[in-house]
Amino acid sequence: MENIYAALLLHKLGKEVNEENLMKVVTAAGVVVSPEEETKVKSLVASLKGVDIEKELESASLVSAAPAASGAPAAEKKAEPEEKKEAAAEGLSALFG
């Protein structure tokens, strides 16, 4: 989980999310960098290649901010877009492990 927070912090600061920067942030946070941890960092960086993190965060925010449906007919109408938002959130969660 530390790696995800490190990636988000780097993104927020406008820094490149790469192995070297992630390792610096994780090490600065006091995490002992084991070979397993290095593998996780490499995997995360590979997973984030070509991903627009800002867009993914926006999609995740939309899911958490979606209001609950008050009636059954309204819920049926809104079910389809909500499913798409949930799928986007699931994709984001898979991305960040």
Number of C-alpha atoms within 10 A of each C-alpha: 8 14 21 17 14 20 27 19 15 17 14 11 9 9 12 12 18 17 18 11 15 26 20 12 18 20 12 10 11 8 13 10 14 9 9 9 16 15 13 16 24 16 15 21 17 13 14 15 11 7 11 9 16 12 10 17 14 11 19 20 13 16 17 11 9 10 8 9 13 8 8 9 10 11 13 10 11 13 13 11 10 15 12 13 19 17 15 18 21 13 14 16 12 10 15 17 13
